[in-house]
Amino acid sequence: MRSGSRKNFPRLPTEFADEEFGDRMAPYGYQSNLEVQVLSASPLELVLILYDGAIQALNRASQHLTARDIRQRAREISRAVLILQELSTSTNREAGGDLAKQLVELYDYMQRRLNEANVTQSPEALDEVAGLLKILREGWADVMAQAGKPPPLDSLTGLSAGVPEAFGNQPGESQTSSCG
């Protein structure tokens, strides 16, 4: 997304382009597919992409935890934390009211749990946050369906109507991206 195209528009965290994490998402075999999805996504779809990215990072973190690969586990947890930070900062607290405030508090809670999971090597905390993200993702897919936009075919599996306003969309506003 080009800068200045939309206030409070969710973005992929900059860590996806960070050298420390390698060639973006290439190690997972879908870099170009992810780029195409992001560049052509509506704001609602970007939220789903971020939820998916966090869930997938936590799944990989859990695998690395089992394999006792500390470095990779920490990287994947960091990915999920950065995605949660992006979701939190993209939430329009003014337009979203109490719902947006509660959502930001939930993102904050999940970030704290992931930090605990990283320090204590707790699979329960990873599972808890992954479960919460799956619920949010399912709800977000429901919001998209209500907005007349079906969720992507590769969806894993939500929130209530009105949540799009928490991410800067006004009722009746076009849900398409202004990337051009």
Backbone as a chain_set.jsonl record, in Angstrom:
{"seq": "MRSGSRKNFPRLPTEFADEEFGDRMAPYGYQSNLEVQVLSASPLELVLILYDGAIQALNRASQHLTARDIRQRAREISRAVLILQELSTSTNREAGGDLAKQLVELYDYMQRRLNEANVTQSPEALDEVAGLLKILREGWADVMAQAGKPPPLDSLTGLSAGVPEAFGNQPGESQTSSCG", "coords": {"N": [[0.839, -1.177, 0.0], [0.479, 2.214, -0.728], [1.905, 5.015, 0.913], [-0.091, 7.301, 2.781], [-2.509, 6.734, 1.58], [-4.693, 5.873, 3.028], [-6.009, 6.494, 6.186], [-5.566, 4.683, 9.212], [-5.527, 2.219, 7.966], [-5.144, -1.195, 7.774], [-1.939, -2.709, 7.658], [0.591, -4.97, 6.462], [2.873, -5.957, 8.911], [6.05, -4.277, 9.193], [8.078, -6.017, 9.727], [7.848, -8.192, 8.073], [9.275, -7.582, 5.883], [11.775, -7.356, 6.822], [15.258, -7.886, 6.944], [16.296, -9.62, 8.877], [14.451, -11.636, 9.125], [14.689, -13.072, 6.865], [13.917, -13.679, 3.39], [11.299, -12.246, 3.298], [8.257, -13.823, 3.215], [9.081, -15.977, 1.833], [10.342, -18.43, 2.753], [8.163, -19.942, 3.383], [6.876, -20.525, 1.106], [4.913, -18.972, -0.208], [5.255, -16.317, -0.958], [4.883, -14.594, -3.302], [2.173, -15.058, -3.83], [1.016, -14.111, -1.449], [1.751, -11.413, -1.619], [0.28, -10.612, -3.885], [-2.307, -11.058, -2.921], [-2.379, -9.168, -0.815], [-1.96, -6.728, -2.158], [-4.232, -6.592, -3.734], [-6.304, -6.618, -1.967], [-9.231, -5.715, -0.078], [-9.942, -3.427, 2.662], [-11.281, -5.014, 4.598], [-10.53, -7.578, 3.812], [-7.782, -7.411, 4.232], [-7.61, -7.442, 6.998], [-8.408, -10.078, 7.496], [-6.259, -11.396, 6.256], [-4.196, -10.614, 7.931], [-5.041, -11.794, 10.354], [-4.905, -14.489, 9.536], [-2.147, -14.673, 9.049], [-1.091, -14.308, 11.64], [-2.198, -16.512, 12.977], [-1.064, -18.623, 11.538], [1.646, -18.136, 12.096], [1.655, -18.673, 14.832], [0.991, -21.371, 14.806], [3.303, -22.387, 13.598], [5.136, -21.561, 15.552], [4.372, -23.16, 17.684], [5.042, -25.676, 16.674], [7.819, -25.344, 16.514], [8.353, -25.002, 19.184], [7.779, -27.537, 20.195], [9.787, -28.917, 18.847], [11.928, -27.883, 20.112], [13.298, -25.698, 19.081], [14.47, -22.887, 19.737], [15.171, -20.35, 18.662], [13.696, -20.172, 16.203], [11.111, -20.486, 17.22], [10.882, -18.173, 18.773], [11.064, -16.232, 16.742], [8.701, -16.705, 15.275], [6.751, -16.203, 17.21], [7.317, -13.519, 17.606], [6.576, -12.537, 15.099], [3.773, -12.929, 15.219], [3.161, -11.215, 17.366], [3.898, -8.727, 16.266], [2.009, -8.554, 14.211], [-0.346, -8.433, 15.726], [0.14, -5.994, 16.98], [-0.02, -4.289, 14.766], [-2.698, -4.681, 14.01], [-3.899, -3.611, 16.281], [-2.989, -0.896, 16.274], [-4.174, -0.08, 13.935], [-6.82, 0.001, 14.468], [-9.638, 1.991, 14.601], [-10.363, 3.866, 17.119], [-12.088, 5.949, 17.699], [-14.233, 5.865, 15.797], [-15.064, 3.262, 16.232], [-15.901, 3.063, 18.867], [-16.934, 1.626, 21.988], [-16.663, -1.059, 21.257], [-14.369, -1.092, 19.648], [-12.498, -0.286, 21.558], [-12.573, -2.466, 23.324], [-11.675, -4.456, 21.604], [-9.05, -3.607, 21.078], [-8.049, -3.867, 23.662], [-8.212, -6.648, 23.877], [-6.366, -7.404, 21.875], [-4.076, -6.388, 23.112], [-3.984, -7.981, 25.43], [-3.553, -10.488, 24.204], [-1.019, -10.057, 23.118], [0.491, -9.788, 25.464], [0.168, -12.367, 26.525], [1.5, -13.84, 24.566], [4.094, -12.898, 24.864], [4.583, -13.903, 27.416], [4.392, -16.625, 26.775], [6.608, -16.924, 25.183], [8.703, -16.478, 26.981], [8.229, -18.382, 29.0], [7.973, -20.675, 27.571], [5.455, -21.784, 26.987], [3.094, -23.922, 25.787], [0.37, -23.816, 26.196], [-0.338, -21.09, 26.367], [0.252, -20.266, 23.769], [-1.624, -21.805, 22.367], [-3.989, -20.769, 23.457], [-3.997, -18.074, 22.535], [-3.949, -18.519, 19.772], [-6.427, -19.776, 19.512], [-8.161, -17.666, 20.257], [-7.604, -15.883, 18.175], [-8.568, -17.365, 16.003], [-11.303, -17.365, 16.538], [-11.839, -14.602, 16.323], [-11.155, -14.28, 13.653], [-13.021, -15.906, 12.37], [-15.359, -14.519, 12.992], [-14.782, -12.138, 11.691], [-14.822, -12.997, 9.066], [-17.534, -13.522, 8.909], [-18.492, -10.893, 9.073], [-17.54, -9.929, 6.66], [-19.062, -11.521, 4.928], [-21.605, -10.548, 5.502], [-21.271, -8.049, 4.484], [-21.41, -8.598, 1.891], [-19.229, -9.716, 0.696], [-17.644, -12.59, 0.111], [-15.662, -14.763, 2.248], [-12.168, -15.598, 1.687], [-11.327, -18.574, -0.217], [-9.435, -20.178, 1.009], [-9.878, -19.924, 3.704], [-9.52, -20.277, 7.254], [-11.413, -20.615, 9.155], [-15.216, -15.004, 14.309], [-16.639, -11.534, 15.211], [-19.029, -8.905, 15.542], [-21.567, -7.27, 13.493], [-20.767, -3.981, 12.442], [-18.182, -3.811, 13.195], [-16.445, -3.179, 11.036], [-16.38, -0.35, 11.071], [-14.663, 0.13, 13.137], [-12.248, -0.129, 11.982], [-11.886, 2.037, 10.411], [-13.737, 2.21, 8.322], [-16.685, 3.598, 7.12], [-20.227, 3.288, 7.584], [-21.802, 2.14, 4.651], [-19.693, 2.932, 3.106], [-17.434, 2.377, 0.441], [-15.862, -0.79, 0.19], [-13.498, -1.234, -1.049], [-10.011, -1.2, -1.799], [-7.844, 1.635, -1.944], [-5.434, 1.624, -3.54], [-4.184, 2.734, -5.672]], "CA": [[0.0, 0.0, 0.0], [1.246, 3.453, -0.768], [1.677, 5.847, 2.093], [-1.055, 8.369, 2.658], [-3.704, 6.376, 0.842], [-5.834, 5.709, 3.909], [-5.704, 6.509, 7.609], [-6.0, 3.502, 9.96], [-5.648, 1.093, 7.043], [-4.225, -2.242, 8.231], [-0.811, -3.041, 6.797], [1.418, -6.048, 6.958], [3.953, -5.385, 9.708], [7.294, -4.092, 8.466], [8.989, -7.129, 9.967], [7.783, -9.149, 6.98], [10.287, -7.181, 4.913], [13.012, -7.207, 7.571], [16.298, -8.835, 6.577], [16.495, -10.594, 9.933], [13.528, -12.746, 8.963], [14.902, -13.7, 5.567], [13.26, -13.103, 2.229], [9.892, -12.076, 3.626], [7.555, -15.061, 3.512], [9.565, -16.984, 0.897], [10.571, -19.76, 3.305], [6.908, -20.655, 3.541], [6.42, -20.881, -0.218], [3.788, -18.238, -0.781], [5.556, -14.894, -0.972], [4.239, -13.852, -4.375], [0.735, -15.173, -3.627], [0.674, -13.19, -0.371], [1.868, -10.046, -2.14], [-0.867, -10.375, -4.765], [-3.48, -10.943, -2.052], [-2.318, -7.902, -0.075], [-2.108, -5.599, -3.073], [-5.582, -6.546, -4.302], [-7.268, -6.809, -0.881], [-9.998, -4.622, 0.523], [-9.595, -3.32, 4.09], [-11.798, -6.182, 5.315], [-9.69, -8.724, 3.465], [-6.477, -7.248, 4.874], [-7.731, -7.903, 8.383], [-8.374, -11.543, 7.427], [-4.891, -11.797, 5.936], [-3.402, -10.452, 9.153], [-5.436, -12.873, 11.274], [-4.321, -15.729, 9.027], [-0.7, -14.634, 9.273], [-0.816, -14.513, 13.066], [-2.546, -17.905, 13.302], [-0.036, -19.481, 10.941], [2.885, -17.936, 12.859], [1.523, -19.387, 16.101], [1.088, -22.804, 14.508], [4.725, -22.682, 13.409], [5.792, -21.4, 16.854], [4.056, -24.359, 18.456], [5.878, -26.747, 16.121], [9.206, -25.075, 16.921], [8.413, -25.248, 20.63], [7.864, -28.999, 20.333], [11.093, -29.329, 18.339], [12.929, -27.195, 20.951], [14.031, -24.738, 18.261], [14.177, -21.641, 20.449], [15.288, -19.19, 17.779], [12.556, -20.127, 15.289], [9.91, -20.256, 18.022], [10.864, -16.745, 19.12], [10.765, -15.474, 15.519], [7.287, -16.848, 14.932], [5.986, -15.456, 18.218], [7.521, -12.096, 17.287], [5.705, -12.244, 13.945], [2.389, -12.817, 15.693], [3.067, -10.003, 18.181], [3.909, -7.58, 15.36], [0.708, -8.51, 13.532], [-1.306, -7.93, 16.712], [0.399, -4.562, 17.137], [-0.561, -3.612, 13.591], [-4.154, -4.699, 14.135], [-4.256, -2.679, 17.351], [-2.786, 0.503, 15.864], [-5.071, 0.215, 12.815], [-8.189, 0.094, 14.958], [-10.11, 3.362, 14.774], [-11.034, 3.875, 18.415], [-13.168, 6.943, 17.685], [-15.386, 5.364, 15.042], [-15.473, 1.957, 16.739], [-16.476, 3.178, 20.202], [-16.61, 0.626, 23.01], [-16.236, -2.299, 20.616], [-12.97, -0.914, 19.251], [-11.709, -0.27, 22.792], [-12.486, -3.849, 23.806], [-10.85, -5.191, 20.661], [-7.67, -3.2, 21.347], [-7.673, -4.513, 24.927], [-8.003, -8.067, 23.584], [-5.079, -7.49, 21.185], [-3.045, -6.16, 24.131], [-3.938, -9.197, 26.241], [-2.922, -11.548, 23.422], [0.413, -9.756, 23.036], [1.096, -10.135, 26.772], [0.204, -13.831, 26.624], [2.553, -14.339, 23.682], [5.372, -12.604, 25.516], [4.711, -14.917, 28.471], [4.641, -17.917, 26.13], [7.981, -16.917, 24.702], [9.6, -16.583, 28.129], [8.0, -19.612, 29.774], [7.839, -21.775, 26.622], [4.153, -22.33, 27.318], [2.224, -24.246, 24.651], [-1.013, -23.424, 26.526], [-0.531, -19.687, 26.001], [0.206, -20.211, 22.304], [-2.919, -22.356, 21.96], [-5.035, -19.828, 23.859], [-4.014, -16.933, 21.619], [-4.368, -19.022, 18.456], [-7.87, -19.986, 19.595], [-8.822, -16.352, 20.221], [-7.469, -15.346, 16.82], [-9.472, -18.115, 15.125], [-12.653, -16.848, 16.798], [-11.907, -13.276, 15.703], [-11.101, -14.455, 12.211], [-14.324, -16.44, 11.955], [-16.294, -13.399, 13.077], [-14.467, -11.171, 10.638], [-15.336, -13.601, 7.831], [-18.983, -13.283, 8.951], [-18.69, -9.48, 8.741], [-17.349, -9.819, 5.212], [-20.219, -12.134, 4.278], [-22.718, -9.599, 5.652], [-20.976, -6.912, 3.618], [-21.551, -9.065, 0.526], [-17.929, -10.155, 0.197], [-17.369, -13.887, 0.726], [-14.292, -14.955, 2.693], [-11.341, -16.332, 0.729], [-11.535, -20.014, -0.228], [-8.483, -20.84, 1.887], [-10.091, -19.477, 5.067], [-9.421, -21.245, 8.335], [-12.777, -20.68, 9.644], [-15.581, -13.816, 14.408], [-17.068, -10.281, 15.749], [-20.387, -8.596, 15.118], [-21.702, -6.195, 12.521], [-20.334, -2.712, 13.014], [-16.744, -3.847, 13.404], [-15.68, -2.464, 10.026], [-16.179, 1.035, 11.457], [-13.514, 0.175, 14.035], [-11.04, -0.099, 11.171], [-11.881, 3.214, 9.567], [-14.77, 2.188, 7.302], [-17.952, 4.162, 7.541], [-21.357, 2.554, 6.997], [-22.095, 2.511, 3.284], [-18.474, 3.288, 2.4], [-16.904, 1.305, -0.407], [-14.915, -1.652, 0.881], [-12.355, -1.529, -1.91], [-8.761, -0.545, -1.451], [-7.436, 2.74, -2.803], [-3.989, 1.406, -3.648], [-3.647, 3.313, -6.889]], "C": [[0.872, 1.223, 0.0], [0.905, 4.298, 0.439], [0.678, 6.945, 1.777], [-2.341, 7.989, 1.955], [-4.918, 6.191, 1.746], [-5.381, 5.665, 5.354], [-6.292, 5.257, 8.258], [-6.214, 2.282, 9.076], [-4.676, 0.017, 7.478], [-3.149, -2.525, 7.186], [-0.149, -4.292, 7.341], [2.541, -5.415, 7.758], [5.246, -5.315, 8.915], [8.249, -5.241, 8.686], [8.925, -8.16, 8.86], [8.832, -8.816, 5.924], [11.656, -7.038, 5.572], [14.006, -8.282, 7.184], [16.46, -9.937, 7.604], [15.609, -11.826, 9.744], [13.65, -13.39, 7.588], [14.117, -12.991, 4.483], [11.75, -13.108, 2.42], [9.256, -13.415, 3.939], [8.038, -16.209, 2.616], [9.817, -18.347, 1.513], [9.292, -20.581, 3.428], [6.216, -20.877, 2.203], [5.261, -20.093, -0.794], [4.01, -16.739, -0.797], [4.787, -14.158, -2.053], [2.724, -13.917, -4.252], [0.273, -14.203, -2.542], [0.733, -11.75, -0.858], [0.682, -9.697, -3.021], [-2.126, -10.201, -3.924], [-3.506, -9.587, -1.356], [-2.583, -6.728, -0.997], [-3.518, -5.475, -3.644], [-6.68, -6.616, -3.235], [-7.993, -5.527, -0.497], [-9.552, -4.494, 1.978], [-10.091, -4.519, 4.898], [-10.931, -7.409, 5.054], [-8.309, -8.624, 4.106], [-6.512, -7.709, 6.323], [-7.7, -9.434, 8.418], [-6.969, -12.054, 7.151], [-4.01, -11.683, 7.172], [-3.758, -11.519, 10.183], [-4.811, -14.195, 10.831], [-2.821, -15.786, 9.296], [-0.338, -14.891, 10.723], [-1.098, -15.954, 13.467], [-1.479, -18.845, 12.762], [1.282, -19.351, 11.689], [2.82, -18.692, 14.183], [1.549, -20.895, 15.906], [2.547, -23.211, 14.331], [5.481, -22.56, 14.731], [5.572, -22.627, 17.719], [4.899, -25.541, 17.978], [7.335, -26.578, 16.552], [9.392, -25.286, 18.418], [8.571, -26.746, 20.886], [9.239, -29.514, 19.913], [12.254, -28.715, 19.131], [13.847, -26.269, 20.142], [13.695, -23.337, 18.779], [14.178, -20.441, 19.511], [14.07, -19.07, 16.859], [11.244, -19.889, 16.031], [9.781, -18.769, 18.346], [10.537, -15.879, 17.905], [9.282, -15.526, 15.192], [6.393, -16.132, 15.942], [6.123, -13.964, 17.963], [6.674, -11.679, 16.095], [4.27, -12.013, 14.406], [2.193, -11.551, 16.519], [3.041, -8.766, 17.285], [2.592, -7.445, 14.597], [-0.354, -7.974, 14.483], [-1.108, -6.435, 16.958], [-0.174, -3.774, 15.975], [-2.086, -3.574, 13.64], [-4.614, -3.687, 15.177], [-4.116, -1.225, 16.904], [-3.694, 0.895, 14.71], [-6.52, 0.382, 13.256], [-8.557, 1.546, 15.214], [-10.966, 3.42, 16.032], [-12.193, 4.866, 18.455], [-14.412, 6.397, 16.996], [-15.933, 4.068, 15.622], [-16.056, 1.965, 18.132], [-16.003, 2.104, 21.167], [-16.109, -0.682, 22.399], [-14.763, -2.219, 20.22], [-12.064, -0.928, 20.478], [-11.513, -1.685, 23.323], [-11.603, -4.696, 22.896], [-9.369, -4.873, 20.882], [-7.184, -3.831, 22.654], [-7.427, -6.005, 24.726], [-6.671, -8.266, 22.851], [-3.93, -7.331, 22.178], [-2.875, -7.399, 25.016], [-3.217, -10.316, 25.489], [-1.415, -11.31, 23.286], [1.125, -10.113, 24.342], [1.208, -11.645, 26.918], [1.3, -14.414, 25.734], [3.937, -14.047, 24.256], [5.628, -13.592, 26.649], [5.059, -16.273, 27.869], [6.083, -18.016, 25.663], [8.967, -17.122, 25.849], [9.47, -17.934, 28.822], [7.924, -20.862, 28.904], [6.536, -22.543, 26.868], [3.321, -22.637, 26.074], [0.774, -23.834, 24.917], [-1.293, -21.981, 26.126], [-0.593, -19.526, 24.483], [-1.149, -20.699, 21.797], [-4.064, -21.409, 22.29], [-5.141, -18.678, 22.87], [-4.435, -17.376, 20.218], [-5.878, -19.238, 18.428], [-8.644, -18.677, 19.537], [-8.76, -15.752, 18.822], [-8.386, -16.066, 15.837], [-10.915, -17.652, 15.302], [-12.83, -15.481, 16.147], [-11.954, -13.386, 14.182], [-12.439, -14.953, 11.666], [-15.366, -15.324, 11.96], [-16.059, -12.385, 11.979], [-14.954, -11.696, 9.289], [-16.854, -13.425, 7.76], [-19.304, -11.842, 8.582], [-18.543, -9.289, 7.235], [-18.556, -10.393, 4.457], [-21.423, -11.207, 4.356], [-22.521, -8.382, 4.761], [-21.068, -7.318, 2.145], [-20.257, -9.532, -0.096], [-17.604, -11.485, 0.848], [-15.92, -13.995, 1.181], [-13.5, -15.743, 1.656], [-11.562, -17.843, 0.858], [-10.611, -20.741, 0.743], [-8.671, -20.433, 3.348], [-10.015, -20.609, 6.07], [-10.783, -21.448, 8.953], [-13.334, -19.307, 9.681], [-16.116, -12.775, 15.289], [-18.465, -9.991, 15.198], [-20.389, -7.504, 14.069], [-21.322, -4.895, 13.199], [-18.836, -2.682, 13.224], [-15.987, -3.132, 12.296], [-15.441, -1.002, 10.375], [-14.964, 1.174, 12.385], [-12.21, 0.227, 13.262], [-11.095, 1.015, 10.137], [-12.914, 3.224, 8.461], [-16.053, 2.75, 7.88], [-19.079, 3.356, 6.916], [-21.642, 3.067, 5.595], [-20.866, 2.867, 2.472], [-18.004, 2.106, 1.564], [-15.843, 0.527, 0.34], [-13.698, -1.963, 0.038], [-11.172, -0.685, -1.508], [-8.486, 0.604, -2.426], [-5.923, 2.698, -2.939], [-3.395, 2.13, -4.827], [-3.391, 4.699, -6.785]], "O": [[1.905, 1.255, 0.669], [-0.227, 4.299, 0.923], [0.613, 7.449, 0.656], [-3.197, 8.849, 1.748], [-6.053, 6.335, 1.292], [-4.485, 4.901, 5.713], [-7.385, 4.822, 7.898], [-7.008, 1.405, 9.414], [-3.477, 0.283, 7.549], [-3.423, -2.572, 5.987], [-0.298, -4.636, 8.513], [3.113, -4.418, 7.318], [5.517, -6.172, 8.073], [9.166, -5.424, 7.885], [9.863, -8.943, 8.71], [9.23, -9.688, 5.151], [12.609, -6.628, 4.909], [13.651, -9.458, 7.102], [16.736, -11.081, 7.24], [15.975, -12.928, 10.154], [12.788, -14.178, 7.197], [13.704, -11.843, 4.646], [11.027, -13.876, 1.785], [9.697, -14.088, 4.87], [7.46, -17.296, 2.642], [9.536, -19.356, 0.866], [9.355, -21.803, 3.563], [5.087, -21.366, 2.166], [4.676, -20.517, -1.791], [3.059, -15.969, -0.664], [4.098, -13.183, -1.753], [2.046, -12.931, -4.541], [-0.754, -13.543, -2.7], [-0.148, -10.952, -0.539], [0.135, -8.599, -2.915], [-2.925, -9.3, -4.181], [-4.546, -8.931, -1.315], [-3.349, -5.827, -0.653], [-3.95, -4.379, -3.999], [-7.863, -6.667, -3.572], [-7.451, -4.425, -0.579], [-8.848, -5.371, 2.479], [-9.388, -4.99, 5.791], [-10.637, -8.18, 5.967], [-7.728, -9.642, 4.483], [-5.551, -8.298, 6.815], [-7.038, -10.021, 9.275], [-6.537, -13.04, 7.749], [-3.176, -12.55, 7.43], [-2.869, -12.088, 10.816], [-4.257, -14.931, 11.647], [-2.293, -16.815, 9.716], [0.617, -15.614, 11.008], [-0.325, -16.555, 14.213], [-1.043, -19.761, 13.459], [1.972, -20.35, 11.899], [3.81, -19.284, 14.611], [2.074, -21.62, 16.751], [2.98, -24.243, 14.844], [6.37, -23.365, 15.009], [6.486, -23.08, 18.408], [5.407, -26.314, 18.79], [8.002, -27.55, 16.909], [10.461, -25.699, 18.866], [9.398, -27.163, 21.696], [9.79, -30.423, 20.533], [13.419, -28.996, 18.853], [15.016, -26.084, 20.479], [12.754, -22.696, 18.311], [13.273, -19.608, 19.567], [13.479, -17.996, 16.746], [10.367, -19.179, 15.539], [8.707, -18.183, 18.209], [9.809, -14.894, 18.029], [8.677, -14.504, 14.868], [5.39, -15.526, 15.566], [5.15, -13.222, 18.091], [6.114, -10.582, 16.086], [3.636, -11.026, 14.032], [1.168, -10.881, 16.388], [2.248, -7.853, 17.517], [2.119, -6.332, 14.369], [-1.176, -7.147, 14.088], [-2.079, -5.696, 17.125], [-0.753, -2.706, 16.174], [-2.693, -2.545, 13.343], [-5.607, -2.989, 14.973], [-5.016, -0.415, 17.127], [-3.963, 2.081, 14.517], [-7.352, 0.858, 12.484], [-7.87, 2.248, 15.955], [-12.145, 3.066, 16.012], [-13.172, 4.646, 19.168], [-15.512, 6.458, 17.545], [-17.13, 3.799, 15.52], [-16.652, 0.974, 18.552], [-14.833, 1.719, 21.169], [-15.231, -1.335, 22.962], [-14.004, -3.165, 20.43], [-10.983, -1.515, 20.444], [-10.411, -2.055, 23.726], [-10.865, -5.558, 23.372], [-8.532, -5.776, 20.874], [-6.041, -4.278, 22.742], [-6.523, -6.568, 25.344], [-5.927, -9.194, 23.169], [-2.932, -8.047, 22.1], [-1.753, -7.809, 25.311], [-2.374, -11.01, 26.058], [-0.629, -12.255, 23.334], [2.223, -10.67, 24.328], [2.23, -12.15, 27.383], [1.956, -15.382, 26.116], [4.847, -14.868, 24.139], [6.751, -14.064, 26.827], [5.917, -16.987, 28.389], [6.7, -19.079, 25.745], [9.949, -17.851, 25.707], [10.468, -18.555, 29.185], [7.822, -21.975, 29.418], [6.519, -23.772, 26.946], [2.887, -21.718, 25.379], [0.032, -23.537, 23.981], [-2.366, -21.68, 25.604], [-1.393, -18.744, 23.969], [-1.747, -20.088, 20.911], [-5.0, -21.259, 21.504], [-6.234, -18.341, 22.415], [-5.198, -16.677, 19.551], [-6.535, -18.919, 17.436], [-9.663, -18.583, 18.853], [-9.738, -15.182, 18.339], [-8.927, -15.437, 14.927], [-11.664, -17.558, 14.33], [-13.843, -15.225, 15.496], [-12.702, -12.669, 13.517], [-12.922, -14.48, 10.637], [-16.162, -15.208, 11.028], [-17.001, -11.839, 11.405], [-15.443, -10.926, 8.463], [-17.404, -13.205, 6.68], [-20.27, -11.584, 7.864], [-19.327, -8.574, 6.612], [-19.01, -9.816, 3.47], [-22.18, -11.088, 3.392], [-23.49, -7.757, 4.332], [-20.837, -6.499, 1.255], [-20.195, -9.727, -1.31], [-17.31, -11.514, 2.043], [-15.036, -13.39, 0.573], [-14.076, -16.466, 0.843], [-11.941, -18.328, 1.924], [-10.962, -21.807, 1.249], [-7.748, -20.572, 4.151], [-10.392, -21.745, 5.784], [-11.144, -22.595, 9.216], [-14.488, -19.118, 10.066], [-16.058, -13.184, 16.449], [-19.005, -10.801, 14.446], [-19.361, -6.891, 13.785], [-21.535, -4.729, 14.401], [-18.271, -1.605, 13.415], [-14.957, -2.52, 12.58], [-14.399, -0.455, 10.013], [-14.316, 2.221, 12.408], [-11.173, 0.588, 13.819], [-10.427, 0.945, 9.106], [-12.963, 4.195, 7.705], [-16.45, 2.413, 8.995], [-18.911, 2.796, 5.833], [-21.716, 4.275, 5.37], [-20.972, 3.084, 1.265], [-18.172, 0.954, 1.965], [-15.017, 1.109, 1.044], [-12.934, -2.868, 0.372], [-11.318, 0.402, -0.948], [-8.86, 0.535, -3.597], [-5.22, 3.613, -2.51], [-2.172, 2.136, -4.97], [-2.932, 5.316, -7.746]]}, "num_chains": 1, "name": "protein.A"}
